[in-house]
């Protein structure tokens, strides 16, 4: 939508849901970029411990390039979502017959599945990060050396898991409320849920940024 604001718009449920799915995809991509950066930091520590300085330097650079730009873009994407939402709300309302429509129910299902996919993806990434930390601990014992990970590493995987669970919960509530409203022949975006999700994203992004600052790959 951010590139199509010269086109007329209406307050059509499927348009709102398409916008929701689009920005969920953006947020998922950005958090996976941050997660990949965190794994790169761990690989940098591993290769430095194994005396592969070149690979260690490469993954250190990859860590910074993947993490910080993605953190900055989360705020930009959040602002663009609110801007696009406001743009749609400037359109004219649609008739009740366009709300009680099988295609709207199917759009609600697709949106719910987008929330579920995002949640499961983040949870899986969180487990990967936690398992890699465990691997580094065991490798440190095997090599009789200490792999310095920095205080910021602890709990990063848990943060991703909590964000994934949040996506599942908010997505489920959003789906139930959407179907209920469509059954009644009305549709209004759930600004409270959007606001709650935005606050959670903001909080988690700040927490991750604080953790990353303390990381020294």
Protein Blocks (a to p, Z undefined) as FASTA:
>chain_A
ZZmmmbccdddfklmmmmmmmmmmmmmmmmmmmmmmmmmmmmmmmmmmnopaklmmmmmm
mmmmmmmmmmmmmmmmmmmmmmmmmmmmmpccddfklmmcfklmmmmmmmmmmmmmmmmm
mmmmmmmmmmmmmmmmmmmmmnopacdebjklgoklmmmmmmmmmmmmmmmmmmmmmmmm
mmnopacddfklmmmmmmmmmmmmmmmmmmmmmpcZZ
